[in-house]
Amino acid sequence: MNSAMDFTAAERARRVRLILFDVDGVLTDGKIWTLPLGSTDKPFEPKGFHAHDGIGISLARIGGIHCGVITKRTSEAVALRARALRMEYVYMGQDYKIQAVREIMQRGSLTLDQIAYVGDDVIDLPVMRVCGLAIAVANARDQVKAVAHYITPNAGGQGAGRDAVDFVLQAHGILDQCIEEYLDERNAPSAPHGA
């Protein structure tokens, strides 16, 4: 947590240029469903994503904040959702998420203090301990909440991703402006943003 010499969560959020999300337990409620696909060896994993999070990612893009996911699991549902939301960074099958963060930093010319990471479980701790803004969802494990600079009001899969985006955009002083721009774009027939 913050020490007396540390920055506040809002000060940390003002430096953020990229928000990275874990998937299971952050953008979903954490339940993992596996459905057999007949004769194939690989089951299908459907996932449920909250519409508020999707709009949040669109708001982040409007505000110039990049978004991405880093997840241990590999899922076509995640790939489809990330593509639909035009996320710049999609890393699946990541047992050691900090490796993906290092690659993202290199690709995006980013520093750790410019990265926010939203997590819920201990696999997220290595990234949360070093990133500029560590965000835990409301129903995160206690160990994760202990290192978080900010804890979302909502649980994973219930709009926690949107909470994280709103917090960062509010710290930048552009949340209301991004919402108005989103609403203007929604009135245009060719608007690509969606929930």
Disulfide bonds with the S-S distance in Angstrom:
none
